[in-house]
Amino acid sequence: MSARAEAQPARGFSSISARDRRWWIALITVVVASFAVLLFMGQQINQHKPPIPATVTDGSTVLMTHDDIMAGQQVWQSMGGQQIGSVWGHGAYVAPDWTADWLHREVTSVLDTYAGGPGVYDTLDAEKQAALKAKLKLAIRTNTYDVASDKVVLSAERVAAWKANSAHYAQIFVEGNERYAIPKGALTDPQQLQQLSDFFWWSSWAASTNAPDSQVTYLQNWPHEPLIDNVPTSTNILWSILSFILLLGGIAGLVWYNQASETGEAETTIDDVPVADPLLGYKSTPSQRATLKYFFVVGALFVLQIAMGILSAHYGVEGGALYGIQIDQVLPYAVVRTWHTQLGIFWIATAWLATGLYVAPAVGGREPKLQRAGVNVLFGALILVVGGSMVGQWLSITGKMGHGTPLTWWFGTTGMEYLDLARFWQIALFAGLFIWFALMVRAMWPAISRAKEGKIAPTDAAPLASGSQRSLVTMLLVSCLAIASFFGAAFGMGRDTHLSIMEYWRWWVVHLWVEGFFEVFATVVIAFLFTRLGLIRSAMATTAVISSTTIFLAGGIIGTGHHLYFTGANDTVMALSAAFSALEVVPLALMGFEAFKHLRLLRVREWVAGYKWAIYFFVSVSFWNMLGAGVFGFLINPPISLYFVQGLNLTPLHGHTALFGVYGMLGIGLMLFCVRSLMPGREWNELPLKIGFWALNIGLLMMALLSLLPLGLAQAWASIEHGLWYARSSDFLYTPSLTILRWLRTPGDVVFAIGALSIGVFMVGLLTGWSTKRGGRKVALGSPFREDREKEPAGKK
């Protein structure tokens, strides 16, 4: 500790304020109760999930077995799984939803057989058609699964449909299908082709067969298929209405609390703001300087992800080509989309982890032994996981590892969207996250120890400790532990795990890990940075962090279930998920207030303009949280909405605007914030940042409003009117008007790509000097100590 810090008078440690104590109790209660409910929901899904029968027969001959269906699932996963079409509505949007497509082909085949041949049904009068539809519904919806024998018996008509559908799908994967972006020879082994069809049959059987002692299917009557009266259930409609009421009531209550709260802006802002930047007067530690390379990797991964996004978008309009250049034999669509979704998580997570490694020593006040070595080891592990997983995914999807083998599961891909990492790479990432957590703890723990003796005060070595209460440090460590721990939910998935359970644990990672605890971590880090810059009072920031985390997780944890409505869940799961998913949107409605607060910070001192573009990115986070996560999220979250639009382009509308708009923009903002302190010197040339900021935001808005939103609404109409199979069919998607809508993705992609390249150019320019102004004035260096603030000249050279 510096002599300056030692000279400060000792202060007794003040206990947590009564207000913060109440919020801590509320937070702990919310987390414990919410996870108890979420685990209960998992138990209910496990109990009510559709069975995988030991055998499926025609009464005398075995058509398929349990092992065939599971082998088909494994083949599907090794080919890219949810990156090549979708099953149960989860996955990519170019090829069909195999569940809905199989179901429609099967029921039309059976209906034609009843009518006397192909096309005869359409010539019949309404009365005869109604009679045949009633017969069809009885045949398809009646559950012929016998628990005692673990067997399903199919009628002759359904066996004929099974054979016809199997031949149809074999042709698609052997010969390729340009409109589905499936290359020729994607799968050629006859046994594996049949197993893949068996898996598609089972996913459709679960969607169309009534659960025991119920008039509702295993998947809550999803997907919409009018021919067999697969329509929304009463529970679906009731809880959709109640979710709207809960949303309105929640927003009203939060607005009232926001106005009545004692944490108004007058109490959070600081009057004696430093006259110069406090962080630029701080000499970074070796481990902090070692984090700089992380941010340059962030820029590279970001640009690569955008490139993969452009490629995947063009597969949707040109099949296997990029502006006429056939590339699908080298880079199949499933590979490109796997990389696109995975790289998004990688670069955003890398930006946040690097921010934590930068913040930790400045909070703790010392550089632990071998901290820099730990940061470098973690960096090497990151490169290994990113590069190794991408190579493995290419080898698996292109068949170089075979299909459905243990090798593909361990080193190729799981085929599960956003969690495509094969098991070996999952283990490596999990270990890396705990290395990161250990580095965070050992660097920050001295701050906890100092807090026992008195208020955490700044030192030369710990400038971020200024005024930071013990609660804020504890919140940061807890969020770090949650990030490291909750990726472990991925291990709930095994190679032979039932699809319902796979989806349950997958959404623990995607919703809780990516969308939940990373946001908590980012909220705490931003509070640290703003309080240390002297722009926000620490005590009020602490209260704001704990309260906002409590409110967010109150809906966010149980709200995970809105992804699980139609994966084998029962009415109880749907009711709980719909209610809390609505509450999840409530805090997002007030994000605009946060944006205005951030903008006001730019006016308090001239030096704050050095963080202008970082703060602008934080402002854009508030905007996209409100629009992408809030408006577009609730557009699809209620059960009645998701029933019709799950697996349509309204889902990527929410995904792009929420994942990149919120977490991507936040990652860039944190990166600029840290790089500003790690590379002090002359003023930045801000033109690339200006172009990057506006191009990214305008490009994302163009992508959403010109293409994804109108395309998704058109598909929603088709799904409501005709069924999900039609909304996802190439006959509908390749109509002239929808082809134009899909091409209108290009202008937004181009503008967005310009923004990504501009950010990349700026980061490279920091190394070469392009990104600093020639002849510009040196940035004035501030001090972490309040008594020095008024002594600092405003324009130190």
Secondary structure, 3 states (H helix, E strand, C coil): CCHHHHCCCCCCCCCCCHHHHHHHHHHHHHHHHHHHHHHHHHHHHHHHCCCCCCEEECCCCEEEEHHHHHHHHHHHHHCCHHHCCEECCEECCCCCEHHHHHHHHHHHHHHHHHHCCCCCHHHCCHHHHHHHHHHHHHHHHCCCEECCCCEEECCHHHHHHHHHHHHHHHHHHHHCEHHHCECCCCCCCHHHHHHHHHHHHHHHHHHHCECCCCCCECCCCCCCEHHHCECCCHHHHHHHHHHHHHHHHHHHHHHHHHHHCCCCHHHHECCCCCCCECHHHCCCCHHHHHCHHHHHHHHHHHHHHHHHHHHHHHHHHHCCEECCEECCCCCCHHHHHHHHHHHHHHHHHHHHHHHHHHHHHHHHCCCCCCHHHHHHHHHHHHHHHHHHHHHHHHHHHCCCCCCCCHHHHHHHECCCCCCCECHHHHHHHHHHHHHHHHHHHHHHHHHHHHHHHCCCCCCCCCHHHCCCCHHHHHHHHHHHHHHHHHHHHHHHCCCCCCHHHHHHHHHHHHHHHHHHHHHHHHHHHHHHHHHHCCCECHHHHHHHHHHHHHHHHHHHCHHHHHHCCCCCCCHHHHHHHHHHHHHHHHHHHHHHHHHHHHHHHCCCCHHHHHHHHHHHHHHHHHHHHHHHHHHHHHHHCCHHHHHHHCCCCHHHHHHHHHHHHHHHHHHHHHHHHHHHHHCCCECECCHHHHHHHHHHHHHHHHHHHHHHHHHHHHHHHHHHHCCHHHHCCHHHHCCHHHHHHHHCHHHHHHHHHHHHHHHHHHHHHHHHCCCECCCCCECCECCCCHHHHCCCCCCCC
